[in-house]
């Protein structure tokens, strides 16, 4: 189905892909893996036809449809539901033609084709996909521009899955998903009956979904049967064989060099020595397995503090006047390892910010040691690194009183030694930037690490290195992550953030996965009934004339929502990173910012209400 033939790509004078070749079996689900910067996304872009290679290319059957998520997230006034439906371009065109066609023979052909592609079941299928990716019924019909970038990318993923291409290309599809959505995606892809090529660094995801691993290393491709664990075993065996061959070659070289040295000057053995010298010259050295600096993580151990580090006693936390979480009772000790579970939007990040001291409790108490230092990692910090600066400059700014040797030592713990310390951040991979952000937040040896999705952009080997570093770290660890392998191997307590509070989860991560999958199975029948009623209303709406006045009101509400969500983001930036805030917000106190955010939230709620009222009026009028 998909053949990769001698693909060569050179970028900036560097060879990224070097005659990379592989034949993917028809209907296979293939996981494309490799170190950060190896060229995985480059290869996917070549296959998608978005990048012309310097040599070779990808081949597939002529009539095969290829699907790939564009780099830009969808935007505009359309809803996620409409965006997903529009992804099936044939259905959309036929549905439009069925409304305007007057020629009886052609109209019959259109309806026959609509029946063949099961077009009338499409709305239900689109809604199920969106629901699986975290969109409830109300969210499915909101304008796209009311969502954040991460949620828009979920819409793009839903549209791609809905279009059912013959060759499906996915580049880190789980990066914007919570664990619940990842579990749904796994189940969907396991049942997908076409060829899939997935770039992923999540061990469990690869083990559960793919039946082959395509390993990209030093510009070349090697296809292995099985999931990630099977690949790792086969790869280890190959590396062991390589190391054995290298040791054998070194012994042979030493033997030849010794013979040449002892016999070159003697007339009776000079020819034999020359012959051995030629053999030595033709011997291609087998390279040793090189150490990779991207696998370097070293968290400095903090000084000891008496437990507890922090205690939440019937605390509430939120923004403005609106609590997000209530009745919080939690104690963290210096040796605690905790993971927060729950869907995105339930308040995991809000709870993390409360523990980090970035938010104050609205009710109850938060008590802890005044000497406690916290290292708080978020993807926002990775994105905000100055691309035109170096790791050395970044670290020097946050350690102004430290000696140069101490600054260099902290960078060295995370692989930024020598020239890597003075390389521009803009030339670095996402994984390298994540390591730099981790180096920055741990500069003062924090007593507690709070890591919000730390594995995004890290390859599988780098994630394993991070896991080892966390297990060696002497302080407390709080993790928010959809990477089950990381959660399973680093924490000993699970906290479920749901229904406006956070409570201990009595079980393992496998128990939680089983709970989520069981809940989804039970609710499937109910959601299908709701979708059917919604589909009937929408089908009736398409057959009537649109109401201009009501649509104008809805449009105005959507426009106001866009402005208000932007304003809310600016306020959040001022609360989270005051140095990066707009001038008029940087002058405000945290209390004033929280009050302003509450006011914006209220206006957003009012705008959403106006939009919903207009939308409901449109539905009631049948337009």
Buried (B, 14 or more C-beta within 10 A) or exposed (E): BBEBBEBBBBEEEEBBBBBBBBEBBEEBBBBBBBBBBBBBBBBBBBBBEEBEBEBBBBBBEEEBBBBBBEEEBBBEBBBBBBBBBBBBEEBBEBBEBBEEBEEEEEBEBBBEBBEEBEBEEBBBBBBBBBBBBBBEBEBBBBBBBBBEEEBBBBBBBBBBBBBBBBBBBBBBBBBBBBBBBBBBBBBBBEEBEBBBBBBBBBBBBBBBBBBBBBBBEEBEBBBBEBBBEBBBEBBEEEEEEBEEEBEEBEEEBEEBEEBBEEBBEEEEBEEBBEEBBEEBEEEEEBEEEEEBBBBBBBBBEBEEBEBBBBBBEEBBBBBBEEBBBBBBBBBBBBEBBBBBBBBBEBBBBBBBBBBBEBBEBBEBEBEBBEEBBBBBBBBBBBEBBEEEBBBBBBBBEBBEEBEEEEBBBBBBBBBBBEEBBEBEBEEBBBBBBBBBBBBBBBBBBBBBBBBBBBBBBBBBBBBBBBBBBBEEBBBBBBBBBBBBBBBBBBBEEBBBBBEBBBBEBEEEBEEBBEBBBEEBEEEEEEBEEEBEEBBEEBEEBEEEEEBEEBBEBBBBBBBBBBBBBEBBEBBBBBBBEBEEBEEEBEEBEEEEBBBBBBBBBBBBEEBBEBBBBBBEBBBEEEB
